Amino acid sequence: MTTSPTILIADDDEGHAILIRENLEAAGLRNPIRHFRDGQAVLDFLLRDPARADGPFLVLLDIRMPKVDGIEVLRRLKADANLRKIPVIMLTTTDDAREVTRCHELGCNVYLQKPVDYDRFSDAIRRLGQFVPLLHVPRLTPD
């Protein structure tokens, strides 16, 4: 069975996280949203928090973060037999073609570059918010 996912935003930039949340909501998205300020925090939540069984989840993942970067978070999620089912959208300012390729090789589902311009950034996130309701995401199975 699939259901509407909880959105997990992993981004150390508080301003970006607020813009993401506001624009997802402006697009009509009513999914629960949780923000994590670094890669380790989102890993701790998914790997150790018993509440994760309440998924499903969709991860919006920045690359440049303290403690554990987004590439390593992606690698760990996709290496786990249960967590690899979680769709991961890389949402980052990085446009290096090597990193785009690397993220796809590691299993990201979508790679979106954050536009630098405020209006374009807002528009991109609103469009993402219109896409999320179309997703069917499986629940995680207990370990």
C-alpha positions in Angstrom: 0.0 0.0 0.0 1.2 3.5 -0.8 0.3 6.8 0.8 1.2 10.5 0.7 4.8 10.9 2.1 6.1 13.1 4.9 8.6 15.5 3.4 12.0 15.5 5.0 14.0 18.6 4.1 17.8 18.2 4.8 19.3 21.7 4.3 21.6 23.7 6.5 20.4 27.0 5.0 17.4 28.0 7.2 16.3 30.5 4.6 16.1 27.9 1.9 14.3 25.5 4.2 11.7 28.2 5.0 11.3 29.0 1.3 10.9 25.3 0.4 8.2 24.8 3.1 6.3 28.0 2.2 6.3 27.3 -1.5 5.3 23.7 -1.1 2.4 24.9 1.0 1.6 27.6 -1.6 1.3 24.8 -4.2 -1.4 23.3 -2.0 0.7 20.5 -0.5 -0.5 19.5 2.9 1.9 16.7 3.6 3.7 16.8 7.0 7.2 18.5 6.6 10.2 18.1 8.9 13.4 20.0 8.6 16.9 18.7 9.4 19.9 21.2 9.5 22.5 18.6 8.7 23.0 15.2 7.1 23.7 13.5 10.4 20.3 14.6 11.8 18.3 13.2 8.9 20.3 9.9 9.1 19.7 9.7 12.9 16.0 10.2 12.3 15.7 7.5 9.6 18.2 5.0 11.1 17.4 5.3 14.8 14.1 7.0 15.4 11.2 4.5 15.9 8.8 7.1 14.5 10.2 6.4 11.1 7.8 3.4 10.9 5.1 6.1 10.4 6.5 6.8 6.9 6.4 6.9 4.0 9.0 9.6 3.3 10.3 11.8 0.5 13.7 13.3 1.1 14.7 16.7 -0.3 18.4 16.6 0.1 21.0 19.4 -0.2 24.6 18.4 -1.0 26.6 20.9 1.0 25.8 20.4 4.7 27.8 20.1 7.9 28.6 16.9 9.7 27.5 14.5 6.9 27.1 15.9 3.4 24.2 15.0 1.1 26.2 12.7 -1.1 27.0 10.5 2.0 23.4 10.7 3.2 22.3 9.5 -0.2 24.9 6.7 -0.2 23.8 5.5 3.2 20.1 5.6 2.4 20.5 3.7 -0.8 22.8 1.1 0.8 20.1 0.2 3.4 17.7 -2.5 2.2 14.7 -0.8 3.7 15.6 2.9 3.4 16.5 2.6 -0.3 12.8 2.6 -1.1 12.6 6.3 0.0 12.6 8.6 -3.0 15.4 11.2 -2.8 15.3 14.5 -4.6 18.7 16.2 -4.6 17.8 19.9 -4.2 21.0 21.9 -4.3 22.8 24.9 -5.7 25.5 22.6 -7.1 25.4 22.2 -10.9 28.7 20.3 -11.4 28.0 17.6 -14.0 30.2 15.1 -12.1 28.1 15.5 -9.0 24.9 15.2 -10.9 26.2 11.9 -12.4 27.5 10.7 -9.0 24.1 11.4 -7.4 22.3 9.4 -10.1 24.8 6.6 -9.8 24.2 6.4 -6.1 20.4 6.2 -6.7 18.9 9.7 -6.4 15.5 9.8 -8.1 15.7 13.4 -9.2 18.4 16.1 -9.2 17.1 19.7 -9.1 19.4 22.7 -9.1 18.1 25.5 -6.8 17.9 28.7 -8.9 19.8 31.6 -7.4 17.0 34.0 -8.3 14.3 34.2 -5.6 11.3 34.2 -8.0 12.7 31.3 -10.0 13.5 29.4 -6.8 10.0 29.9 -5.5 8.5 28.9 -8.8 10.6 25.7 -9.0 9.5 24.6 -5.5 5.9 25.3 -6.3 6.2 23.1 -9.3 7.8 20.4 -7.2 4.8 20.8 -4.8 2.5 20.0 -7.7 4.5 16.9 -8.5 4.6 15.4 -5.0 0.9 14.4 -4.8 1.4 12.3 -7.9 4.0 10.1 -6.2 3.2 6.7 -4.8 5.7 6.0 -2.0 5.8 2.7 -0.2 5.8 2.5 3.6 9.0 1.3 5.3 8.9 -2.2 6.7 10.0 -2.7 10.3 13.6 -3.9 10.8 
